[in-house]
Amino acid sequence: MEEPMMTEAQRDELKSLCQKANVLDKSGELLTQEGAQHFIDDLKKQMSERE
């Protein structure tokens, strides 16, 4: 069974986090909701460790 693709909300959050973290924007990639959430969580963790 195919996994659902990332939502528009996830895409927007990913784009924003990539810009804040100064990393390559992954929001244009074809990610599943789970894959997108993994990137989002990882970016949030990276940013919290920098502060």
TAVENGI-V502235 format. One record per run of one state. SS is the DSSP state (H for helix, E for strand, L for the rest). FROM is the first residue (numbers start at 0). LEN is the number of residues. If there is no record, write none. Layout:
# TAVENGI-V502235
ss=SS from=FROM len=LEN
ss=SS from=FROM len=LEN
This chain:
# TAVENGI-V502235
ss=L from=0 len=4
ss=E from=4 len=1
ss=L from=5 len=2
ss=H from=7 len=14
ss=L from=21 len=10
ss=E from=31 len=1
ss=H from=32 len=18
ss=L from=50 len=1
